[in-house]
Amino acid sequence: MMSPAALTYRHALREARIVLCVWFLALVWTVGYCYLHGYRHDADCWLVQNGIAETVPAALSQTRFGMPMWVCWGIFAPAVCCTVFTFLFGLFGMPDDPLGVEGLSEGESEGGQS
């Protein structure tokens, strides 16, 4: 059986890995999407030649929710998704770990009665 400290460390490490992966994916999405759809690219750029980007993206002139499309889908949407993920992961994905009895003074038991 694992000690409470080892179990707490193991849970914290797992939670940190999950959160870092999700936020890294959001970073890659944000930078990639904003680069492809928020900037003008030269016609001879390999991104335009392969059909990944456009010379003048439509996202520069179109709006969604009062902001340019590239801001909405490149910045706002990932931020909302990460916020919802963080909220749900905090509620349902992170177990409570016992932190021990260090806070109890002498003569008290865990039930609160001496």
N, C-alpha and C positions, 0 to 999 in steps of 0.2 A: 504494500500500500504506500502511496506517495504521501509525503508530508504536506501540510497545508501550504507552506511556503513554495514548495516545488509545484504544486498544483496551480497556485495563483500565478507563478511565473510562466508556466506552460500556457495557461489561458491568456495571459497578457501578450505573450509572444504570438499566439495564434491570432488574436484580435488585431495586433499591430500589423501583421502580415496582410490580413484581409483589408484593413483600412488603407494601407499604403498601396496595395494593388489597385483598389478601386479609384483612389485619388490619382495614381499614376495614369490609369486608363483615361480618366477625365482630362488630365493634362495633355496627353497625346492627342485626344480628340479635339480639345480646344485649340491647341496650337496648329494642328493639321488642318482642321476645318477653316479656321480663320485665315490661314495662309492661302489655302486653295480658293476660298470664296470671298475674301475680304480685300484682295489686292488685284491690281491689273497685272497681267503677265504678258511678256513679249510673245509674238507669234512664233518665234523660233525656239522658244523654251520647250524642253522635252516634256514637261507636264501638259502643255497645250497640244503638242504633236501627238501624244498618246491619248488624248481625250480625257485626262484627269482634271484639268483646269481649263478655264476659258480665258480669252484675252481680256474681255471686259465682262466679269461675272454679273449675272442678273441680280445677284444678292446685294449688289451695291445700290441698286435703285429701288428694289422692292422692299416693302415693310411688312412686319408682322408684330402685332401688339404695340404698334407705334415706334418700333425700332427696326433698323436695317435687318434683313434676313440673316446675314452672316453673324450679327451680334446675337440675335434671338437663338439660332441653332448652334452657334459656336461658343457662346459664353453663358447666356441665360439658361438654356435648357440643361447643360451639364451641371451647372450650379444647383439648379432645382433638383435634379436627379440625385446628386451627391448629398444634398441636404435631406431628402426623403430617405435615402439609404442609411445615412448616419443616424437619423431618428429611429428607423425601424431596427437597425442593427443594435443600437443601444438598448432598445426595449426587449427585443426577442433573441438576439444573437450573442449576448454577453451574459454568461452565468454569474451569479453571485458567489463569491468565494468566502469561506470563513477566514476572518482576519486574526483569530486567536483571542486570548483573554487578557491581553496586556493592559487594557483600560480598567480592569477591575482592581479595586484596592484590596488589601489584606482582610480576610475575614468574610468577604462577599463571595457568593457562589455565582455560577452563570445564571441562575434563575433570579437573581436580584435580591435574594433573602440571605441573611447571615445566620 
